[in-house]
């Protein structure tokens, strides 16, 4: 009798009817978590026109949904995240104000998203109006909404459990002053991203998180000393993965940045308009030490779905 059959029969014999999860019975003694992510979708509901332009026929919510469904059908737990700028870029936003974006992301089963600067384009009132259409939470840690209509509606951190793994998530946004009209963000207060990140990492680790993810709309890297994902990773330890946005950077593989104490943080970003779906597979051992097993940028196209 193999080990899997022995455990299963022993549980049944003992009167335990709850089925053991596959990760616990797996011969390789590993649990795999698949992290899928997007950024800077910019209201791209349909694929880009297939008229000879670069990326023609790519993107689109329906093709992305089919791709996500195929990944979920592999059988591993999936974490689906977005790093902001969901709004603005096509007539769908001009006409529906973000309603379609939130409804379709909800149907795809997003677990969480953060806010980018363009998500303020219809003001706090416009974002608030569409927020009930989203069945997933928004997390933003360095925008203080306490004196606005979004008070209590945006999370400053989030813990999600996927199998045996507790994943802590927080969000960081770019400074709005000079980028977004003050009338659009109102009394939103911008807090220093590095100080906030240190605080959230401490809180999430204290709550037993095995993995900490930052949803960032700071931008990957700048020639100036402006705060970016790279500078953030260099400034503190404790963040396992930064999923970025804002700079529309296409990355085939994640950066590995070393911070204090030789801590390694992965950074990944997948361009814009939903052309690419980012995928990072992490394996966790029985003692929940993690390893990056796979990283890829998957084209969102008819070919990738059919192939």
N, C-alpha and C positions, 0 to 999 in steps of 0.2 A: 504494500500500500504506500503510495507516495505521500509526501508531507501535506499537500493540499487536501487530499481526500481524508487523511487522518484528522486534520483540524476540523474539517467540515463535519465528519461523522461524530467526532467527539462532542461538538457543540450540540448537534441534534440529540445525541444520547443524553446529554445533560439537561435537555429541556430548553435550550437556547434556540430560538427560532429566527433571531436577527441574522441576516446574511453578512458575512465578513466582507469588507471592501476589498477589491482586487489588489490594491496597493499593499495590503497587509499580508496577502497570501502569495504575492508574486515571488517566483523563485529567485529573481535577481535582487530581491530585498530593496527595491528602490521605488520611490514615488515620483512621478513625473508631473510637473505643472507647466502648462503651456500659457505663455503670456502673449496675447495679441494686442497690437496697438496701432492707433492712427493719430494724425495731427493735421491741423490746418486744412480741414475738409472744405471750408469756404462754400457751403451750400451746394456742393456738387452732387445733385440728386441723380442726374443722368450721366452716362459715360461722356467723355470728351468727344466732340464730333469727329467721326472717322472720315475726314476730308483731306487726308494727306499730311495733316499737321503732326508734329511730334506728340506721342502718347495718344494719338487718335484711337477711339474705341475703348480706351482704358478708363478705369474708375467706375463710378456709379454705384448707388446703394444696393441695387438688386444683385449685381455681380459680386459685391463685397459680402452680402448676406449669404449667397451661395457658397462662397469660399469659406466663410466662418463656419457654416453648417458642416462642410466637409471636414474641417479640422475637428470640430466637436464629435463627429462620427468616428474619429480615431479612438475615442474612448477615454482620453485623459482629461482631467479637470482643466478648464480654460478660464483665464482671467482676461477680460476684454476692456481696454482702457483707451481714453482719448486725452490729448494734451492741449486742447483749446483751439480757438478760431473755428468753431463749428459754423458760425454765421458769416454771411456776406460773400458775394462773388457771382451769383447767378440771379435771374429774375425770380426764382422760387422764393428767395429771401425777401426781395422787394415786395412781393405780393402777399406771402403768407407769414412773414416776420419770424421765421424760425420754427414754426409749428411742424412742418414736414420733417425737418432734421431731427427734432426730439422724438417724434413719433416713430420714425424709422429706426433710429438708434435703439429705442426701447424694444422694438420688435426683434432687433438683432441680439438683444440681451447684453448690452453694455453694463459693466459692473460699476464704473465710475468715470468721471471726466473732470477736468479743470477748466478754468475760464481764460480765454485769450483776449487781447485788446479789442478784436473785432466783435466779440460777444457783447460789447457795450454799445454797438452801433445804433441800436434802437433805444439806448438809455437803460437805466435800471428798471424803468417801468415796462419797457418792451421785453426785457429778459424775464422779469417777474411774471409777466402775462403768459409766457410760454413754458415756464418752469413746471407747472402741473402736468404738462404733456410728457415729461421725462420720468420714467419709472426708476431711473438710476440716480444716485446722488452726485452732486457737484461738491468738489473739495477744493478749497482755496485757503491757504494758511497765512499768506502775507497781505491779503486784502481784508481790511477790517470794515465789515459792513454793519457794525453795531448801531450806527446813526443813519441807516438807510432802510428802505423798504425790504431789502434782502436780509435783514437781521434775523438770525435763527433759521434761515432757509438754506444756507451754504455751510457745509461741514468744514471744520478746520483740520480734521484728520479722520481717518476711517480705518477700521480693522475688518478684514474679510477672511473667513476660514475656508480653505480649499483642502479637503481631506484633513490630514494631520497638521497642515501648515497654516500658521497665522501670518497673514500678510498685512503689514501696516502701510497706509498710503497717505501722503500729504501732497499739497499742491502749491506751486509758486508761480506768480505772475509778474510780468514786466511792469516797470513804472509807467503809470498812465499819463502823468502830467507831461504835456508836450506831444503826446502821441494820440490821445483821445480828448475830445472837447470836455472841459470841466462840467458842463451842463449834463453830459451823458453819464458820468460816474458819480456826480453829486458829492456827498460827504464820505465817500469811500476813502479810507486812509490806507496809504501804502506803507508797509513795514519792511524793514531790512531783510532781504531773503536769507542771508547767511545766518543771522541771529535767530530767525524764525526756524530755519532748518535744523539748527543745533537743538533747539527746544523740542521740536516735534520728534526728532530721532530719539532723544532721551526719553520722551514720554512713551513712544511706541515700543522701544526696547524694554522699558520698565513694565509694560503691559504684556510682555511675553512674545512679541513678534519675532518670528524666525527670519523674516525678510522684510526690508523696508524699501518702498518704491516712491520716488518723487515724480509727480506729474508736473512738468515744467513748461512754462511758456516764456522763458527768459531769453532763449536763443542759444545756439550751440557755442559760438565763440566769436569774439570781436578783436580787432586790432588794438582798440583802446582798452582801458581798465574797466570798462562797463561789465557789470555782473552777468555771467553767462553760465551755462551748464558746466563747462570745463573749469571755470574759476570756482564754482560751487563745490565740485568734486575735489578740487585741490585744497579746499579750505577746511574740510571737516571729514571725519570718519563716520561710518555707520549707515550710509546710504548704499544699498546694494545695486540699485538700478535707477537711472534718471531717464525717463521717457520725455523727449523734448519736442519743442515746436518753435514757431515764430520765424525762424530763419529759412524755412522751407528747404532744409538740407536733406539730400538723398544720401543715405548711408547704406552701403552694402553689408557692413559689419559694424558692430558697436565699438566705440572707443573703450579702452581700459585705462582709467586715470587713477594714479596713486595719490592718496591724501595722507594726512598725519597718521603715524604708526604703520605706514606701508599698506593702509587699507585700500582695497581695490574697488572702484565704482565703475559699473558699466554705464555708458551713455549711448542711446540710440534715438534716431529720428528718421521719419520716412517721407520727406518731401512735402507734397501738398495735394489738394483736390482728391484725396482718396485713391490716388493712382497706385499706391503701394500699401500693402498690409504688412506691418512688422510682426515677426514671430521670433520669440526666444523661448526655448525649452530648457527648463531647469530640472535636474534630478536631485532628489533628497534621499540621503541614506536613512537607515533606521534611527540614527541619533540626530536626524534632521540637519546634517551638514549638506550644503547645496553645491552643485556644480553646474555650470552652463554646458548643456549637452548639444545644443543646436541653436544657431542664430541665422536668420535668413530674412530677406526682403522679398515678399511675394508679389508679383505683378497682379493687379486686379483687372483681369481681362477674361474674355470668353475662352481663350486658349487655356488659361490656368485652371479654369473651372472644369472644362471638358477633358483636360489632360491629366 
